[in-house]
Amino acid sequence: MLTLNEACKYTGLSKSKLYKMSSNREISVSKPEGKLFFKREDLDVYMLSNYIISKEKLSNDIGSYFNRRRNDY
């Protein structure tokens, strides 16, 4: 679990952005005694939510997929 300050450093997001995201339920948060705590895994999911794959990785993934399919027959 990360504190609000640690989560800000980890993600590069401001405190106000993380407050807003937690109040809008855009990201999961734990609030014991009113203090915000974030799971690193939840922050990772958010940070990767708009992941854009490179052309090279996409080409490699497609090639791997078809090679596996060909070996299945």
Backbone bond lengths (Angstrom), bond angles and torsions (degrees), N, CA, C in turn:
res aa  C-N    CA-C-N  psi(-1)  N-CA   C-N-CA  omega(-1)  CA-C   N-CA-C  phi
1 M - - - 1.457 - - 1.529 108.88 -
2 L 1.313 114.35 141.75 1.459 120.86 178.26 1.526 109.99 -115.34
3 T 1.320 115.87 141.87 1.459 120.52 173.71 1.528 108.21 -71.56
4 L 1.296 116.39 172.24 1.458 121.05 178.21 1.531 110.28 -58.74
5 N 1.317 117.29 -47.02 1.466 120.68 -179.77 1.528 111.33 -62.40
6 E 1.325 116.81 -42.28 1.462 120.51 178.69 1.529 110.75 -65.11
7 A 1.330 116.62 -40.04 1.464 121.21 178.93 1.530 110.65 -63.86
8 C 1.319 116.64 -38.08 1.472 120.75 177.29 1.525 110.40 -62.94
9 K 1.318 116.26 -46.28 1.470 119.93 178.98 1.525 110.93 -64.30
10 Y 1.323 116.87 -40.50 1.460 122.27 -177.62 1.532 112.17 -65.10
11 T 1.330 116.13 -41.67 1.468 120.54 -174.81 1.522 113.89 -97.33
12 G 1.320 117.09 -22.59 1.459 120.87 -174.08 1.516 112.29 82.30
13 L 1.337 116.89 7.68 1.464 121.61 179.24 1.526 109.76 -89.69
14 S 1.320 116.06 154.52 1.463 120.72 178.96 1.529 110.69 -78.35
15 K 1.308 115.51 162.79 1.469 120.64 176.48 1.519 110.56 -60.04
16 S 1.342 116.22 -42.91 1.462 119.22 -177.73 1.529 110.69 -64.09
17 K 1.331 117.50 -36.65 1.469 120.69 178.58 1.530 110.11 -65.79
18 L 1.326 117.52 -44.09 1.464 120.23 179.61 1.529 111.24 -67.89
19 Y 1.339 117.51 -37.89 1.469 120.52 174.57 1.530 110.22 -59.19
20 K 1.334 115.65 -48.74 1.462 120.82 -178.37 1.530 110.89 -62.47
21 M 1.321 117.30 -44.43 1.462 120.94 179.29 1.526 111.71 -62.16
22 S 1.323 116.26 -39.58 1.468 118.92 -179.97 1.526 111.07 -71.43
23 S 1.314 117.82 -38.18 1.470 119.85 -179.81 1.533 111.47 -71.19
24 N 1.343 116.72 -28.91 1.466 121.56 176.70 1.532 112.16 -87.38
25 R 1.316 115.72 2.13 1.480 123.05 -178.69 1.519 112.12 58.24
26 E 1.314 115.90 36.38 1.460 121.38 174.93 1.518 110.81 -83.94
27 I 1.330 115.69 -18.01 1.460 122.00 178.65 1.527 107.50 -145.87
28 S 1.319 115.63 144.29 1.466 120.11 -179.16 1.524 109.99 -74.18
29 V 1.306 114.37 146.75 1.460 120.56 -178.42 1.522 109.17 -149.49
30 S 1.315 115.69 148.94 1.458 121.90 173.59 1.526 106.65 -109.09
31 K 1.350 116.54 139.49 1.463 119.86 -174.21 1.526 112.40 -130.45
32 P 1.318 119.25 58.09 1.461 118.24 175.68 1.527 110.21 -69.01
33 E 1.307 115.40 130.25 1.476 122.28 179.49 1.533 112.41 54.93
34 G 1.341 116.95 29.07 1.457 121.02 175.53 1.511 115.95 82.78
35 K 1.339 118.04 -3.94 1.464 120.94 178.71 1.518 108.90 -91.54
36 L 1.332 116.41 140.73 1.461 121.20 -178.25 1.526 111.22 -89.10
37 F 1.334 114.58 134.67 1.456 121.88 174.75 1.514 108.26 -132.77
38 F 1.336 115.81 140.05 1.453 122.22 -176.48 1.517 110.07 -123.16
39 K 1.328 115.63 141.53 1.458 119.82 172.61 1.525 107.67 -80.20
40 R 1.311 115.22 134.77 1.466 120.15 178.73 1.536 110.15 -57.99
41 E 1.342 116.61 -38.08 1.466 120.90 -179.74 1.531 111.25 -61.62
42 D 1.340 117.26 -39.96 1.473 120.82 178.68 1.523 110.86 -66.50
43 L 1.315 116.43 -38.13 1.463 120.26 177.79 1.529 110.38 -66.59
44 D 1.344 116.21 -38.74 1.462 120.13 177.58 1.528 111.00 -62.27
45 V 1.329 116.83 -43.64 1.463 121.18 179.18 1.528 109.38 -59.88
46 Y 1.326 116.92 -45.29 1.464 120.08 178.55 1.527 110.69 -61.55
47 M 1.326 117.29 -47.15 1.460 120.99 -176.06 1.527 111.97 -64.65
48 L 1.338 117.20 -27.02 1.464 120.96 -179.66 1.524 112.78 -97.89
49 S 1.328 117.01 6.68 1.466 120.20 -173.94 1.529 113.47 -66.11
50 N 1.296 118.24 -24.14 1.468 121.36 178.37 1.523 110.53 -117.42
51 Y 1.322 115.33 38.51 1.461 122.28 -177.59 1.520 110.19 -63.42
52 I 1.314 116.00 129.31 1.457 121.72 179.46 1.525 107.53 -114.08
53 I 1.318 115.35 117.08 1.456 121.01 -176.20 1.529 110.15 -77.76
54 S 1.335 116.50 142.25 1.465 120.47 179.22 1.527 110.02 -73.77
55 K 1.302 115.97 157.76 1.467 121.01 178.28 1.522 110.59 -59.30
56 E 1.326 116.46 -40.61 1.468 120.82 -178.82 1.527 111.22 -63.78
57 K 1.335 117.33 -46.00 1.464 120.38 179.78 1.524 110.17 -65.10
58 L 1.317 117.15 -41.40 1.460 120.57 179.05 1.527 110.37 -61.13
59 S 1.310 116.95 -45.25 1.460 121.50 179.00 1.532 110.74 -61.13
60 N 1.328 117.00 -43.72 1.468 121.17 178.88 1.523 110.93 -64.75
61 D 1.327 116.94 -42.33 1.468 120.73 -179.98 1.527 111.24 -64.05
62 I 1.327 116.89 -40.89 1.467 120.92 179.58 1.530 109.43 -65.87
63 G 1.321 117.10 -44.55 1.462 121.32 177.95 1.518 111.73 -59.79
64 S 1.333 116.60 -43.96 1.469 121.15 178.47 1.518 111.01 -62.80
65 Y 1.315 117.10 -41.50 1.463 121.66 -179.93 1.525 110.46 -60.30
66 F 1.332 116.63 -49.17 1.462 119.65 -177.56 1.528 111.71 -68.84
67 N 1.325 117.46 -33.51 1.467 119.82 175.96 1.522 110.94 -64.52
68 R 1.327 117.61 -41.18 1.474 121.01 177.65 1.522 109.88 -64.90
69 R 1.332 116.73 -44.08 1.475 120.59 -179.76 1.522 110.70 -61.20
70 R 1.329 116.83 -42.01 1.461 121.58 -178.95 1.532 109.56 -63.70
71 N 1.341 116.93 -38.00 1.467 121.00 179.69 1.527 112.67 -72.45
72 D 1.306 117.38 -20.03 1.471 121.78 179.40 1.523 111.30 -73.66
73 Y 1.314 117.59 -20.54 1.475 120.63 -176.13 1.474 111.59 -96.27
